[in-house]
Amino acid sequence: MHSFSLMFQITCSQIIEANVSKMFFRIIILLIRSSIGGVTTLFLSVLQYIAGLNNLFSATKNQRVYFSNRKGLECLAPLVTTVEETPQPIPAKVKGVIPKWIKGNFLRNGPGKFEFGTDKYNHWFDGMALMHQFNIENGAVCYKSKFLQSDSYKINCEKNRIVVSEFGTLAMPDPCKNFFERFKSKFEMPRQTDNALVSYVLYEGDCYVSTETIFMHKIDPQTLETKEKVDWSKFIAVNGATAHPHYDPDGTAYNMGNSYGKNGSRYNIIRIPPQKANSEDTLHGAKIMCSIPAADSKRPSYYHSFAMSENYVIFIEQPLKLNLLKIYINKIRGKGLDEGLTWEPKSNTIFHIVNKHTGQVYDSVPKLFPRRFVLPLHISSESPNDKNLNTLSYSPATAIRKEDGTLWCTYESLHDPELDEEERCCEFPQINYSRYNGKKYNFFYGCGFGHLIGDSLLKMDIEARKMKVWKEDGFFPSEPVFVPSPKAVEEDDGIILSAVVTPRQNQNTFLLVLDAKTFTELGRAEVPRQIPYGFHGMFSPS
């Protein structure tokens, strides 16, 4: 009942705006009263209510949809197909040379099971989490994988159907319930999934797999065993957290999570201490250091990650919105959470800059899509209007203060023009994180997207505006992970690790090792197993 009341508080004013409040309250009253007056009355009332929602969804129907005109792209269906886990290590076939100084586990996470019984998931983000491990030692590689033993996975297996809703798939009511119970369940809030399929994260010395709900799972990175389920809301007042925290050199972690309540939607900056007080601790000591109200409390922005420097957390509130009313109504209509995301290009993009030491927030509003922005921090009423306040000699980016006190920014393009000419975009950016996080860096690495998923690896020199590319037809690399060499002097002294998959049945998946400086292949370790295309991972040295 608590979650239902919370959703009611959130959406009440939106319902009034949609001019359907009378219908909504009629349904709520019918559901709560013990004497409902018969299933027929309820059914007819709901039909009337849903019929009144046409205006709410008409704007979405009329939005223009853009498609790529690229032709001849390889079929990717085998990369989003259910596979069996490989719980016992198998040796990989090494070609070339893998440096012997690399010792540890390259960990990957992503979906690996896309159906239960006759029920199939609708979206790539919905598959059950399959954890992968490439163990690297003395130039040799072994591979194994295990499904995360989440509650969602276990109950789906037990019932042999999809019981827990995911991002793009709404679980259907229990077929064993009677008609009225099944119909009533459409108005109840679904349980949050604990299918932590996005990435690996470290908190207080422990390794977790994470998604964007309130649940994570502590795992053993050596054995891939599922250990403990952890609920963020038991420690701080948030309704979820990202799967991409940032870390200070001492191990202090920072993350973001939303909260929804009677005061509207808020974005919360979270700080987690670097060490636990005792061995049983999980997220003990986590604190909200800053809470930022959403520009539109009824439609907060969706975000997947944020940025951090030595002294500041930078959060970009973008026009990709979570329409809370639409999410709830889509639940009644049998639609997934993804149907509640809307792109609202007329909304401003807002940079929120938070002092990590004081929690103070600085805001600025840019006009254009971001590449690199320069955000002056020491702005006062005496700062001149209509003049560029960027004092960095090496950056052409602009930051202009307007009479109303807002700061309007234009970006600096950092990429090689060849990136545009080849119709690629760059995603999954990575740097030499352990040594250059929060500092000025010259290189970043990423995946080039000449397909629906990454089909190349890129190294970008942002000083020289030069790009290096690794690409092999028919193969699709994961996000690159930089591992510095033991005696590294220069920023790009090290190697790049990437798990490369293919839909071609006669080819093997392999762990790719590139020289980060030259971006040439040192070696690869082929695995005789099909691996679905996943999300994120990390290198865990041993």
Solvent accessible surface area in square Angstrom, and as a share of the most:
residue,aa,sasa,rsa
1,M,160,0.71
2,H,149,0.66
3,S,59,0.38
4,F,33,0.14
5,S,44,0.28
6,L,42,0.21
7,M,25,0.11
8,F,64,0.27
9,Q,97,0.43
10,I,21,0.11
11,T,1,0.00
12,C,37,0.22
13,S,48,0.31
14,Q,6,0.03
15,I,2,0.01
16,I,105,0.53
17,E,110,0.49
18,A,27,0.21
19,N,135,0.69
20,V,5,0.03
21,S,25,0.16
22,K,165,0.70
23,M,45,0.20
24,F,7,0.03
25,F,74,0.31
26,R,91,0.33
27,I,3,0.01
28,I,15,0.08
29,I,73,0.37
30,L,22,0.11
31,L,19,0.10
32,I,105,0.53
33,R,142,0.52
34,S,119,0.77
35,S,91,0.59
36,I,29,0.14
37,G,62,0.60
38,G,41,0.40
39,V,53,0.30
40,T,95,0.55
41,T,62,0.36
42,L,0,0.00
43,F,82,0.34
44,L,105,0.52
45,S,12,0.08
46,V,3,0.02
47,L,85,0.42
48,Q,92,0.41
49,Y,1,0.00
50,I,55,0.28
51,A,64,0.49
52,G,27,0.26
53,L,3,0.01
54,N,97,0.50
55,N,129,0.66
56,L,45,0.23
57,F,15,0.06
58,S,45,0.29
59,A,70,0.54
60,T,57,0.33
61,K,146,0.62
62,N,125,0.64
63,Q,89,0.40
64,R,186,0.68
65,V,102,0.59
66,Y,173,0.66
67,F,176,0.73
68,S,83,0.54
69,N,122,0.62
70,R,95,0.35
71,K,180,0.76
72,G,83,0.80
73,L,70,0.35
74,E,49,0.22
75,C,92,0.55
76,L,27,0.13
77,A,57,0.44
78,P,31,0.19
79,L,2,0.01
80,V,62,0.36
81,T,65,0.38
82,T,39,0.23
83,V,21,0.12
84,E,151,0.68
85,E,64,0.29
86,T,11,0.06
87,P,55,0.35
88,Q,132,0.59
89,P,76,0.48
90,I,29,0.14
91,P,102,0.64
92,A,14,0.11
93,K,134,0.57
94,V,54,0.31
95,K,92,0.39
96,G,60,0.58
97,V,107,0.61
98,I,4,0.02
99,P,24,0.15
100,K,152,0.65
101,W,93,0.33
102,I,1,0.01
103,K,94,0.40
104,G,0,0.00
105,N,1,0.00
106,F,0,0.00
107,L,0,0.00
108,R,11,0.04
109,N,0,0.00
110,G,1,0.01
111,P,1,0.01
112,G,0,0.00
113,K,43,0.18
114,F,22,0.09
115,E,48,0.21
116,F,6,0.02
117,G,38,0.36
118,T,132,0.77
119,D,47,0.24
120,K,140,0.59
121,Y,21,0.08
122,N,117,0.60
123,H,58,0.26
124,W,65,0.23
125,F,83,0.35
126,D,0,0.00
127,G,0,0.00
128,M,1,0.01
129,A,2,0.01
130,L,1,0.01
131,M,0,0.00
132,H,5,0.02
133,Q,8,0.04
134,F,1,0.00
135,N,46,0.24
136,I,0,0.00
137,E,72,0.32
138,N,104,0.53
139,G,16,0.15
140,A,56,0.43
141,V,3,0.02
142,C,48,0.29
143,Y,5,0.02
144,K,22,0.09
145,S,1,0.01
146,K,34,0.14
147,F,15,0.06
148,L,2,0.01
149,Q,77,0.34
150,S,0,0.00
151,D,62,0.32
152,S,2,0.01
153,Y,31,0.12
154,K,101,0.43
155,I,36,0.18
156,N,0,0.00
157,C,59,0.36
158,E,131,0.59
159,K,104,0.44
160,N,94,0.48
161,R,43,0.16
162,I,6,0.03
163,V,29,0.17
164,V,2,0.01
165,S,17,0.11
166,E,15,0.07
167,F,46,0.19
168,G,6,0.06
169,T,8,0.05
170,L,25,0.12
171,A,19,0.15
172,M,106,0.48
173,P,36,0.23
174,D,45,0.23
175,P,91,0.57
176,C,122,0.73
177,K,82,0.35
178,N,88,0.45
179,F,105,0.44
180,F,52,0.22
181,E,78,0.35
182,R,80,0.29
183,F,22,0.09
184,K,73,0.31
185,S,19,0.12
186,K,59,0.25
187,F,3,0.01
188,E,85,0.38
189,M,52,0.23
190,P,52,0.33
191,R,141,0.52
192,Q,76,0.34
193,T,18,0.10
194,D,2,0.01
195,N,1,0.01
196,A,0,0.00
197,L,9,0.04
198,V,15,0.09
199,S,6,0.04
200,Y,10,0.04
201,V,3,0.02
202,L,78,0.39
203,Y,2,0.01
204,E,9,0.04
205,G,75,0.72
206,D,28,0.15
207,C,9,0.05
208,Y,0,0.00
209,V,0,0.00
210,S,1,0.01
211,T,13,0.08
212,E,55,0.25
213,T,26,0.15
214,I,21,0.11
215,F,31,0.13
216,M,2,0.01
217,H,5,0.02
218,K,21,0.09
219,I,4,0.02
220,D,39,0.20
221,P,31,0.19
222,Q,92,0.41
223,T,54,0.31
224,L,1,0.01
225,E,86,0.38
226,T,36,0.21
227,K,125,0.53
228,E,75,0.34
229,K,78,0.33
230,V,5,0.03
231,D,23,0.12
232,W,2,0.01
233,S,52,0.34
234,K,156,0.66
235,F,63,0.26
236,I,17,0.08
237,A,80,0.62
238,V,5,0.03
239,N,49,0.25
240,G,7,0.06
241,A,6,0.04
242,T,5,0.03
243,A,1,0.01
244,H,39,0.17
245,P,15,0.09
246,H,33,0.15
247,Y,52,0.20
248,D,31,0.16
249,P,143,0.90
250,D,101,0.52
251,G,30,0.29
252,T,13,0.08
253,A,1,0.01
254,Y,9,0.03
255,N,0,0.00
256,M,0,0.00
257,G,1,0.01
258,N,15,0.07
259,S,22,0.14
260,Y,47,0.18
261,G,21,0.20
262,K,169,0.72
263,N,123,0.63
264,G,20,0.19
265,S,3,0.02
266,R,78,0.28
267,Y,0,0.00
268,N,4,0.02
269,I,0,0.00
270,I,0,0.00
271,R,77,0.28
272,I,0,0.00
273,P,40,0.25
274,P,47,0.29
275,Q,148,0.66
276,K,54,0.23
277,A,99,0.77
278,N,80,0.41
279,S,89,0.58
280,E,141,0.63
281,D,10,0.05
282,T,5,0.03
283,L,0,0.00
284,H,85,0.38
285,G,49,0.47
286,A,10,0.08
287,K,139,0.59
288,I,60,0.31
289,M,33,0.15
290,C,13,0.08
291,S,44,0.28
292,I,6,0.03
293,P,80,0.50
294,A,11,0.09
295,A,73,0.57
296,D,42,0.22
297,S,47,0.30
298,K,54,0.23
299,R,70,0.26
300,P,0,0.00
301,S,0,0.00
302,Y,55,0.21
303,Y,21,0.08
304,H,68,0.31
305,S,54,0.35
306,F,18,0.08
307,A,46,0.35
308,M,17,0.08
309,S,36,0.23
310,E,116,0.52
311,N,62,0.32
312,Y,35,0.13
313,V,0,0.00
314,I,30,0.15
315,F,1,0.00
316,I,58,0.29
317,E,4,0.02
318,Q,59,0.26
319,P,9,0.06
320,L,47,0.23
321,K,12,0.05
322,L,22,0.11
323,N,16,0.08
324,L,10,0.05
325,L,3,0.02
326,K,10,0.04
327,I,29,0.15
328,Y,5,0.02
329,I,1,0.00
330,N,1,0.01
331,K,25,0.10
332,I,9,0.04
333,R,94,0.34
334,G,28,0.27
335,K,88,0.37
336,G,8,0.08
337,L,74,0.37
338,D,42,0.22
339,E,83,0.37
340,G,0,0.00
341,L,44,0.22
342,T,16,0.10
343,W,129,0.45
344,E,47,0.21
345,P,93,0.58
346,K,201,0.85
347,S,40,0.26
348,N,83,0.43
349,T,24,0.14
350,I,31,0.16
351,F,9,0.04
352,H,9,0.04
353,I,7,0.03
354,V,0,0.00
355,N,23,0.12
356,K,3,0.01
357,H,132,0.59
358,T,101,0.59
359,G,14,0.13
360,Q,103,0.46
361,V,50,0.29
362,Y,59,0.23
363,D,86,0.45
364,S,3,0.02
365,V,19,0.11
366,P,2,0.02
367,K,133,0.56
368,L,91,0.45
369,F,149,0.62
370,P,41,0.26
371,R,105,0.38
372,R,57,0.21
373,F,27,0.11
374,V,20,0.11
375,L,32,0.16
376,P,29,0.18
377,L,45,0.22
378,H,173,0.77
379,I,59,0.30
380,S,62,0.40
381,S,100,0.64
382,E,159,0.71
383,S,20,0.13
384,P,66,0.42
385,N,59,0.30
386,D,91,0.47
387,K,128,0.54
388,N,74,0.38
389,L,29,0.14
390,N,18,0.09
391,T,126,0.73
392,L,73,0.36
393,S,119,0.77
394,Y,115,0.44
395,S,10,0.07
396,P,97,0.61
397,A,0,0.00
398,T,36,0.21
399,A,0,0.00
400,I,51,0.26
401,R,31,0.11
402,K,68,0.29
403,E,149,0.67
404,D,112,0.58
405,G,38,0.37
406,T,45,0.26
407,L,11,0.06
408,W,60,0.21
409,C,1,0.01
410,T,51,0.30
411,Y,63,0.24
412,E,7,0.03
413,S,52,0.33
414,L,23,0.11
415,H,36,0.16
416,D,18,0.09
417,P,86,0.54
418,E,69,0.31
419,L,11,0.06
420,D,92,0.48
421,E,134,0.60
422,E,66,0.30
423,E,107,0.48
424,R,31,0.11
425,C,71,0.42
426,C,40,0.24
427,E,82,0.37
428,F,34,0.14
429,P,85,0.54
430,Q,54,0.24
431,I,30,0.15
432,N,3,0.02
433,Y,73,0.28
434,S,90,0.58
435,R,98,0.36
436,Y,53,0.20
437,N,30,0.15
438,G,24,0.23
439,K,122,0.52
440,K,110,0.47
441,Y,59,0.22
442,N,55,0.28
443,F,36,0.15
444,F,34,0.14
445,Y,2,0.01
446,G,0,0.00
447,C,0,0.00
448,G,0,0.00
449,F,36,0.15
450,G,6,0.06
451,H,24,0.11
452,L,141,0.70
453,I,19,0.10
454,G,0,0.00
455,D,15,0.08
456,S,0,0.00
457,L,0,0.00
458,L,0,0.00
459,K,8,0.04
460,M,1,0.00
461,D,34,0.18
462,I,3,0.02
463,E,91,0.41
464,A,57,0.44
465,R,73,0.27
466,K,129,0.55
467,M,22,0.10
468,K,95,0.40
469,V,57,0.33
470,W,23,0.08
471,K,88,0.37
472,E,55,0.25
473,D,103,0.53
474,G,10,0.10
475,F,15,0.06
476,F,5,0.02
477,P,0,0.00
478,S,4,0.03
479,E,5,0.02
480,P,0,0.00
481,V,16,0.09
482,F,19,0.08
483,V,12,0.07
484,P,34,0.21
485,S,23,0.15
486,P,91,0.57
487,K,184,0.78
488,A,19,0.15
489,V,132,0.76
490,E,97,0.43
491,E,16,0.07
492,D,9,0.05
493,D,30,0.15
494,G,11,0.11
495,I,4,0.02
496,I,1,0.00
497,L,0,0.00
498,S,0,0.00
499,A,7,0.05
500,V,0,0.00
501,V,6,0.03
502,T,7,0.04
503,P,9,0.06
504,R,96,0.35
505,Q,139,0.62
506,N,130,0.67
507,Q,80,0.36
508,N,61,0.31
509,T,5,0.03
510,F,2,0.01
511,L,0,0.00
512,L,1,0.00
513,V,0,0.00
514,L,0,0.00
515,D,39,0.20
516,A,0,0.00
517,K,73,0.31
518,T,67,0.39
519,F,10,0.04
520,T,77,0.45
521,E,67,0.30
522,L,61,0.30
523,G,1,0.01
524,R,32,0.12
525,A,0,0.00
526,E,23,0.10
527,V,0,0.00
528,P,76,0.48
529,R,106,0.39
530,Q,65,0.29
531,I,8,0.04
532,P,4,0.02
533,Y,6,0.02
534,G,9,0.09
535,F,17,0.07
536,H,16,0.07
537,G,13,0.12
538,M,32,0.14
539,F,34,0.14
540,S,18,0.12
541,P,100,0.63
542,S,84,0.54
